């Protein structure tokens, strides 16, 4: 039994906590952008992206590979595949925007605000999918 009171293994519980932390950093970063604190915003987004990448490769991808192999392509397996697709898009778009920024102030990424909004929306959907998968597997 996991330390969160579910049947989840330790690494899945830790992954859930990292995901919640990532979303908190992401939302805090969004507030910094709204307050025109762009450098702080950019570093917070880089932190969120790094946490997401770490979480994906250490926990999510290995677990998803086993779930996709075990289940048929509907139900939980389909949800995992959709979650993986959103995750890949979030990581690729996130790294693209970090590349555009390149630690410059005020940064050429100002022209990318539409993509940033799309990224936040996709990130939220991806996180919601992760919470649903955790719930279906362990609660």
C-alpha angles and dihedrals in degrees: 000000000000123000090250090065097259134105090257120126117246094259092054091051090049090048090053091051091048089050092052090048090049092053091049091052090045093052092045088051091052090054090052091054090051089052089050092245090138101166092051088045091052094050092047090052090049088052091050091048092049092049090049092049092048092047093047097052099036099044118359104051095049091047093044092051091056093046094049091050095047101044130055119249096273135068113013094001091054091049090050091050092050090047090051091049092051089045093054091047091049092050095045094046091043093052090045090055091046089052091050090050096049092179092290123146124250082003136211090253092088087089088058099064092116091055090046091056091049089049093053091049093049091045090054091049091048091051092047089052090052092051091049092049091049090050094048092048103042115015 
